[in-house]
Amino acid sequence: MILNIKNTIIAFDLDDTIYNELDYLKSAYKEIAVSLDKENWLKLYAHMLSLYRSKKNVFDILSRSYKIEKEKLIEQYRVHKPIIKPFDYLIPLLIKIKKMNGKIAIITDGRELTQNNKIKSLGLNKYLDLIIISEVVGTEKPNENNFKILELKFPNHNYIYIADNYKKDFVTPNARKWTTIGLVDNGLNIHNNCATYVSNKKFSPVFLINNFNEIKLTLN
């Protein structure tokens, strides 16, 4: 698809749009496993992933098995510095946008420290003109405040939002006449709720892409 980015702000969701959130979980699980059982961490890590896949409460089980407060495990999960990487073609796209004097934003739900650690680990900061995190602004998507902040920061622009979660990502920017683009689930998304909302136009993106290489930029 071709995007005209003249006088345009391109905003991205973070989790499962720029990278797979499952990779954050795996990164955190590895760190926790090493901290609990340094000699046998890989076995514990595999067990944690199996519990997660079985929809068990991993931290409840670890808390009982290792006599550690569940809250400490959750805190370690949230504050760890993740080893994660962006999806293919994302960084080249960001570079092209900046070379064409475009502006880039992140609109994401989550905790300030957690989301900023992700953004830093992904190497995104140098490309971003604005970061909107729900804990900082006091509202979560689909609250219109999270999108109006961008409009107020960069008035009289066209706005594009690229995201993945049909439940909360597209309904508000659609209502505000933004261009919405959905990144198709690669089979690893944490929130696989597309089937529930795909038949409802107001919750669905206007366009779909399989990967960022499908986006071509123009100033015309």
N, C-alpha and C positions, 0 to 999 in steps of 0.2 A: 504494500500500500504506500501511497505517496502522501506525505504530510507537508503542507506549507507552513513553515515555522516563522514567517515574517510576522512580527508583532505578536508572538505567541509564547505562552508559558507551557512547558511540558512537565507535568507532575507525575510522579510514580508512587505507587504503593511500595512497601518494602518487603514484607514477608510473603514468600511464594510468588512474588512478582520480579524482584531483582535477584533473588536467590531462593533456594528451597529451605523453608523453615525447619524441615526435618534435619537438615545438616547442622542447624544450631542446636537442636536437641541432642544429636549424636556427639557434637563437640562438648556440650555440657556433661553428658553422661560419661564420656571418657575422663574428663577432669574429676568428676565425683568418684568414679570407680578407682582411679589412681589414689585419691585421697583416703579412701576407705580401706583399700587392700592393694598396696603397692606391688606386692609379690604376685598376686593373682588377679590383677586388674582386668585383664582381657576376658577372663572367664566371667567375672562379675559384670563387665560391660555387655557381653553377649546375653547374659541373663536379664539385665535391665531392658535391653531392646526387645527381648522375647516377652517380658512382662508388659511393656508398652504396647506391643503388637496385639497382645491378648486383652488389651483394654483394662489392665490391672492398675491399681494405684501404686506406682513404682516407689514413691517416696514413703508411703505408709509401710510398705514391706521392708525397705532399707532401714527405716527408723527402728522397727522392731528387731531386725536382724543384727544391726550394728550398734544398738543402744545410743542413737543420736537423735536429737530433736528434728522433727520433720521440717520445722521452720528454717533450721540452719541449712538443710539440703535445698530447700526452695530458694533461699537467699543465694547460695552458691550457684545454683542454676541461673539465676537472674543477673548476677553481677560478673560472671566469668567473662573473660575476653575470648570470644569464639574464633575458631579456625573455620572460616567459611569463604566461599568465593562466589562472585556474581555469575549469572547465567552467561552462556556463550553469546557473543556479539553485543553485549550490553555496553561495555566500556568503549568499543569503537563507535557506537551510536552516540554516547555522551560526548566523546571527543568531536565528532562531526557537528553536533548541536552547538557546542561552544565555539568552534571555528566559524560557524555561521552566525555568531553573536546571539544565539538563542539562550533562553533562561531555563533552568532546571530546578525543580522542587521535589521534595519528598513529603507526602501526607500519609502518616502512619499512626496506628493505634499501638499503645504499649507504654512501658515505663521509660522515663527519660534516659536513665543510665543504660538500661538494656538496649534500647534502640540506637543510642549514640555509639555504644560499643560495636554493634553490628555495622553501622554505617562506616565507622573507622576501619574495622577489619576488612570490609569490602572495598576500601580505597576510594570512597565516593566523595569525601568532603570537598576536594578541590574543584569538583564540577558543580556543586550545589549553590544556588542562590538563596534558597530558603528551605528550612526543615520545620515541619509542623508535626509535633508529637502530642498525642492525646493527653498524656499526663501533664504536659506543660500548659496546654491551652484550656484544660478543664472539661473538654467534651470529646466524645468518641464518634467516629463515623457510624451512622450516616448523618449526624448533626450538621446542619448547614454551616455552623460556625467554623468548622474545620476547613471548609472550602472558601468561605467568605474572607478568611484571613489572607489567603493568597490573592483574591480579587482586590482587596484593599491595599495590599503591598504593591501590586502591579496592576493598577486600574487601566481600563480601556485597552485590554489585550484580549486575544483569543486564548482559550484554555483547553488543554488536552489532559486527560487523566488515564493512565495506563495502570491496570490493576487486575485482580483475579477473583475476588470474593463477591459472588452475586448477591449475597445477603445484604451487604452494607456498602460496597464500594461504588456502585454505579447509579443508584436511585437518586441521590442528591445532585451529583454533577449533571445527570440527564435532565433533571428538573431545572437546572440553572443554565441549560443550553450549552454545556461544555461538549466537546467531542470525547467520547469514551471508547477505550480500546481494552478488550479483555485478552489476557494471555492465557491460552488454553492450558489446563492442568496437564502436566507431564506424567501424571500418575503418582506423584509423591506429595501433593499438596496436603497440608494439615486439615484445611477446611474444604472438603469436597462436596459443596452444597449446590452445585450448578443445577442438578436435576430438579431441585425443589423450586427454583426461581426462573429457569430458562424460558418457560412459556409466558412469563410476565414481562412485557416489553419495558416497563418502567424500571425493572431491576436488572435488565440485561444491557451489556455494552452495545454500542452502535456497530462496532467493528470487532473482529477477532483476528488474532495472530497466533502462530505456533511458536515463533521465536523472533528475536529482535532484528535478525537479518532481513526480515520481510519489510521493515520500515525504511523507506527512502525519503530523503529530505529535499525540499525545494524552497526557494524564496519567491517564487512566482505564483 
